[in-house]
Amino acid sequence: MPKQIAFKGSIEYLQILKENGKVDEKLMPSLNKNEIIRMYELMVFSRKFDDKLLALQRQGKIGTFAQVKGQEACQVGSCYAMKQEDWMFPAFREAAAFLTRGLPAEMIIETVAGDERGNKIPEDVNCFTYSVPVAGQILHAVGFAWGFKLRKERKAVVVFFGDGATSKGDFHEGLNFAGVFKIPIVFICQNNQYAISVPREKQTASETIAQKALAYGIDGIQVDGNDLFAVFKATQEALKKAKDGKGATLIECVTYRLGDHTTADDSSKYRTKKEVDEWSKKDPIDRVKKYLESKKYWKREDEEKLFKKVEEKINDAVIKAEKIGIPDVEDMFKYMYKEMPWYLEEQLQEVKDAGNGSS
């Protein structure tokens, strides 16, 4: 008879904020009134910004983009737990994460409009650029976090990806490397139930995605991804553990995208209205609003002021994005490599000569 190997492992599930706005006070993270209101404002801003982008896309002013609607708690909660010196690596649905980290909204508009100047991330915003190829950013994030460890810097990386990414080799390679070398990184899987049109149950036989962490010797936890406080707490604890030299964590945020996969998708082809309606009742923004109102922290006048402020801010971002003008053709040479190779220098000179009317 083959010898059985004793295996010890279990996956914790964390929920703090219920759908009715009530919380488990014993699990509540240390957040004051102003911090909670700020996170709520960021979630509302992200939702309204998402609506504006959809309108711009339908008007033909920007290209295809992926809505974040329904996943705001995953991104705002986790990014709010980060320190300024930490780094965020996004996939392609992370507008709320970018906004929380301080990226100007107009730069997001520029990017989804096809203007690469939107990807010139400001020096004081520690974010990597959008990653459209599924799961590729996981490897970049692990390498970046490894650099922190080699330099003995007390910093960490948070990397976002969807449930579909867990079917890619990049995911497994990244977790394996992070486990072996105890990399200071937090993997956040936004399990929104569908990898484009493929439902989660047809993608993996694992009961949870979080349990995949156990095979690589790192911690895994599943949280209610529509629970702002649970996401914040799980990320905060994972970041501390990472910076203390205790390795990586995989956080599975169980959530749902209320919109289509992208503006090029029609989700009605593979999911029912009843399903969407049921998940709409778990809306992450509504939960926080109910909590704030129950604590007497929020009134109708506050909501009206917030909506007005957000609308003005978004409209201002649209105006700035539209005024950016035509990009400099020389940029495609200057930003291709850190040091321009000789053949690009020759091509750049040809462009300059053509612009000056030289033969």
C-alpha positions in Angstrom: 0.0 0.0 0.0 1.3 3.5 -0.8 2.1 5.6 2.2 -0.4 8.4 2.8 1.0 11.9 3.2 -0.6 13.9 6.0 -1.7 17.3 4.7 -2.8 20.2 6.8 -4.6 23.0 5.1 -7.8 24.9 5.2 -9.3 28.0 3.5 -10.8 30.7 5.6 -13.8 32.7 4.4 -14.1 36.3 5.5 -17.3 38.4 5.5 -17.8 41.5 7.7 -20.3 43.7 6.0 -23.6 42.0 5.2 -26.0 42.9 2.4 -28.2 44.8 4.8 -25.4 47.1 5.9 -24.8 45.5 9.3 -21.3 44.4 10.3 -19.7 41.9 12.6 -18.1 44.3 15.0 -15.6 41.6 16.2 -14.1 41.4 12.7 -14.3 45.1 11.8 -10.9 46.6 10.8 -9.6 49.8 12.4 -11.2 52.5 10.2 -12.5 55.8 11.3 -15.6 57.6 9.9 -13.6 59.8 7.5 -11.7 56.8 6.0 -14.9 54.9 5.4 -16.6 57.9 3.8 -13.5 58.4 1.6 -13.7 54.8 0.4 -17.4 55.1 -0.3 -16.7 58.3 -2.3 -14.0 56.4 -4.3 -16.5 53.6 -5.1 -19.2 56.0 -6.2 -16.6 58.0 -8.3 -15.5 54.7 -9.9 -19.1 53.7 -10.7 -20.0 57.1 -12.2 -16.7 57.2 -14.2 -17.5 53.7 -15.5 -20.9 55.0 -16.7 -19.3 57.9 -18.4 -16.8 55.7 -20.2 -19.6 53.5 -21.4 -21.4 56.6 -22.8 -18.2 57.8 -24.5 -17.7 54.3 -26.1 -21.2 54.3 -27.4 -20.6 57.7 -28.9 -17.5 56.4 -30.7 -15.1 58.6 -28.7 -13.2 55.8 -27.1 -12.5 52.2 -28.0 -13.4 48.9 -26.3 -13.0 48.8 -22.6 -13.9 46.6 -19.6 -16.3 47.9 -17.1 -15.5 47.6 -13.4 -19.2 47.8 -12.4 -19.9 45.5 -9.4 -16.2 45.0 -8.5 -15.5 48.3 -6.8 -15.1 46.9 -3.3 -12.4 44.5 -4.6 -10.3 47.3 -5.9 -11.0 50.2 -3.6 -10.8 48.1 -0.5 -7.5 46.5 -1.5 -5.8 49.6 -2.8 -6.9 51.7 0.2 -5.0 49.2 2.4 -1.8 49.9 0.4 0.9 52.4 1.3 2.0 55.0 -1.2 5.4 53.2 -1.6 3.7 49.9 -2.5 3.1 49.0 -6.2 -0.1 48.0 -7.9 -0.1 45.8 -11.1 -3.5 45.8 -12.9 -5.1 43.6 -15.5 -7.5 45.4 -17.9 -10.5 46.0 -15.6 -8.8 48.1 -12.9 -10.1 51.6 -13.4 -11.3 51.8 -9.7 -7.8 50.6 -8.6 -6.1 53.3 -10.6 -8.4 56.0 -9.3 -7.8 54.9 -5.7 -4.1 55.0 -6.3 -4.3 58.5 -7.6 -4.0 58.2 -11.3 -5.7 61.2 -13.0 -9.0 60.1 -14.6 -8.2 61.9 -17.8 -5.2 59.5 -18.3 -7.6 56.5 -18.1 -9.7 58.1 -20.8 -6.7 58.7 -23.0 -5.6 55.1 -22.6 -9.0 53.6 -23.6 -9.1 56.1 -26.5 -6.0 54.5 -27.8 -3.6 57.3 -26.9 -0.5 55.7 -25.2 0.3 58.9 -23.4 -2.3 57.8 -20.9 0.1 55.1 -19.9 2.8 57.6 -18.9 2.1 56.9 -15.2 3.1 59.9 -13.0 6.2 59.4 -10.8 4.3 59.7 -7.6 1.7 57.0 -8.7 3.1 53.6 -8.1 1.2 51.7 -10.7 2.2 49.6 -13.6 0.3 50.0 -16.9 -2.8 48.1 -18.1 -2.2 44.5 -19.1 -4.6 43.1 -21.7 -3.0 39.7 -22.3 -4.5 37.5 -19.6 -2.2 36.7 -16.6 1.0 38.2 -18.0 1.1 40.9 -15.4 1.4 38.3 -12.7 5.0 37.4 -13.8 5.9 41.1 -14.0 4.5 41.7 -10.5 6.4 38.8 -9.0 9.7 40.0 -10.5 9.1 43.5 -9.3 8.4 42.2 -5.8 11.4 40.0 -5.9 13.4 43.2 -6.5 12.1 44.7 -3.2 13.3 41.6 -1.4 16.7 41.7 -3.0 17.1 45.3 -2.0 15.8 44.7 1.5 13.1 47.4 1.0 10.0 47.2 3.2 7.6 47.4 0.3 5.1 45.0 -1.4 3.2 44.5 -4.6 -0.5 43.9 -5.2 -1.4 42.3 -8.5 -5.0 41.9 -9.8 -6.3 39.3 -12.2 -9.6 37.5 -12.9 -10.6 33.9 -12.4 -9.8 33.2 -16.0 -6.2 34.0 -15.4 -5.9 31.0 -13.0 -6.1 28.7 -16.0 -3.0 30.2 -17.5 0.6 29.0 -16.8 1.7 32.5 -15.8 -0.5 32.2 -12.7 1.0 28.9 -11.5 4.5 30.0 -12.3 4.0 33.2 -10.4 2.6 31.6 -7.3 5.3 28.8 -7.4 8.1 31.4 -7.6 6.5 33.5 -4.8 6.2 30.5 -2.6 9.7 29.2 -3.1 11.4 32.6 -2.5 8.9 34.2 -0.1 8.2 37.1 -2.3 6.4 40.2 -0.8 3.4 40.1 -3.0 -0.4 39.9 -2.6 -2.3 38.1 -5.4 -5.9 39.3 -5.8 -8.1 37.2 -7.9 -11.4 38.9 -8.6 -13.6 35.9 -9.2 -16.5 37.5 -11.0 -17.9 34.1 -12.0 -17.0 34.3 -15.7 -13.9 34.2 -17.8 -15.5 36.1 -20.7 -18.3 33.6 -21.3 -16.9 30.5 -19.5 -18.5 30.0 -16.1 -16.3 29.4 -13.2 -17.5 25.7 -12.7 -16.3 24.9 -16.2 -12.9 26.3 -15.6 -11.7 24.5 -12.5 -12.8 21.6 -10.4 -11.4 23.2 -7.2 -14.0 24.1 -4.7 -12.3 27.5 -4.3 -9.7 29.4 -6.2 -8.0 30.4 -2.9 -7.1 26.8 -2.1 -4.7 26.8 -5.1 -2.4 28.7 -2.9 -1.8 25.7 -0.6 0.0 23.8 -3.4 2.6 26.5 -3.6 3.2 26.9 0.1 1.6 30.3 0.5 -1.5 31.4 2.4 -4.9 31.6 0.7 -8.1 33.2 1.8 -11.5 33.6 0.2 -13.4 36.8 1.0 -16.8 38.3 0.1 -15.6 40.5 -2.8 -18.6 42.8 -2.5 -17.7 43.5 1.2 -15.4 46.6 1.3 -14.3 45.9 4.9 -13.4 42.3 4.3 -11.3 43.1 1.3 -9.6 45.9 3.1 -8.8 43.8 6.2 -7.6 40.7 4.2 -5.3 42.9 2.1 -4.0 44.9 5.0 -3.0 41.7 6.9 -1.5 40.2 3.7 0.6 43.3 3.1 1.9 43.3 6.6 2.8 39.6 6.4 4.6 40.2 3.1 6.6 43.1 4.5 7.5 41.1 7.6 9.2 38.6 5.3 6.6 35.9 5.7 5.7 35.6 2.1 2.8 35.9 -0.3 -0.9 35.6 0.0 -3.6 34.7 -2.5 -6.9 36.5 -1.9 -9.9 35.3 -3.8 -12.6 38.0 -3.9 -15.9 36.4 -4.7 -17.7 39.0 -6.7 -19.7 39.6 -9.9 -19.3 41.9 -12.9 -22.7 43.5 -13.4 -21.8 44.7 -17.0 -20.6 42.8 -20.0 -17.1 41.4 -20.2 -16.2 44.3 -22.4 -18.1 46.7 -24.6 -17.6 44.2 -27.4 -19.4 41.5 -25.5 -23.1 40.6 -25.0 -23.4 38.7 -21.7 -27.1 38.0 -22.3 -25.9 35.2 -24.6 -24.5 33.2 -21.7 -26.1 34.3 -18.4 -29.7 35.0 -17.4 -31.3 38.3 -16.3 -32.4 36.5 -13.1 -28.8 35.7 -12.2 -27.7 39.3 -12.8 -30.7 40.6 -10.8 -29.8 38.3 -7.8 -26.2 39.6 -7.8 -27.4 43.2 -8.1 -28.9 42.8 -4.7 -25.4 42.2 -3.4 -24.1 45.5 -4.9 -21.0 46.6 -2.9 -21.8 50.3 -3.1 -25.3 49.9 -1.7 -23.9 47.9 1.3 -21.6 50.7 2.3 -24.2 53.3 1.9 -26.6 51.3 4.2 -23.8 51.0 6.8 -23.0 54.8 6.7 -26.7 55.6 7.0 -27.2 53.2 10.0 -24.3 55.0 11.8 -25.8 58.4 11.0 -22.6 59.2 9.0 -24.4 59.9 5.7 -27.5 61.9 4.7 -29.4 62.6 1.4 -27.7 66.0 1.2 -24.3 64.3 1.4 -25.2 62.0 -1.4 -26.4 65.0 -3.6 -23.2 66.9 -2.9 -21.1 63.8 -3.7 -22.9 63.2 -7.0 -22.5 66.8 -8.0 -18.8 66.8 -7.1 -18.2 63.5 -9.0 -20.0 64.7 -12.1 -17.9 67.9 -12.2 -14.7 66.0 -11.7 -15.5 63.5 -14.5 -16.6 66.2 -16.9 -13.4 68.0 -16.2 -11.4 64.8 -16.9 -13.2 64.4 -20.3 -12.4 68.0 -21.3 -8.7 67.5 -20.3 -8.5 64.2 -22.3 -10.1 65.8 -25.4 -7.6 68.7 -25.2 -4.5 66.6 -25.1 -3.9 67.1 -28.9 -2.0 65.0 -31.4 0.9 62.9 -30.0 4.4 63.6 -31.1 5.4 61.0 -33.7 8.9 60.9 -32.2 7.5 59.2 -29.1 7.3 55.8 -30.7 11.0 55.9 -31.1 11.9 57.5 -27.7 9.9 55.2 -25.6 10.5 51.8 -27.3 13.8 51.1 -25.4 15.6 52.6 -22.4 18.6 53.3 -24.8 17.6 53.8 -28.4 19.4 51.3 -30.8 21.2 52.6 -33.8 18.6 51.5 -36.3 15.8 53.4 -34.5 18.1 56.4 -34.4 18.4 56.2 -38.2 14.6 55.9 -38.6 14.0 58.8 -36.2 16.4 60.9 -38.2 14.5 60.0 -41.4 11.2 61.1 -39.8 12.8 64.4 -38.7 14.2 65.0 -42.2 10.9 64.3 -43.8 9.3 66.8 -41.5 11.8 69.4 -42.4 11.2 68.8 -46.1 14.6 67.2 -46.6 15.0 64.8 -49.5 
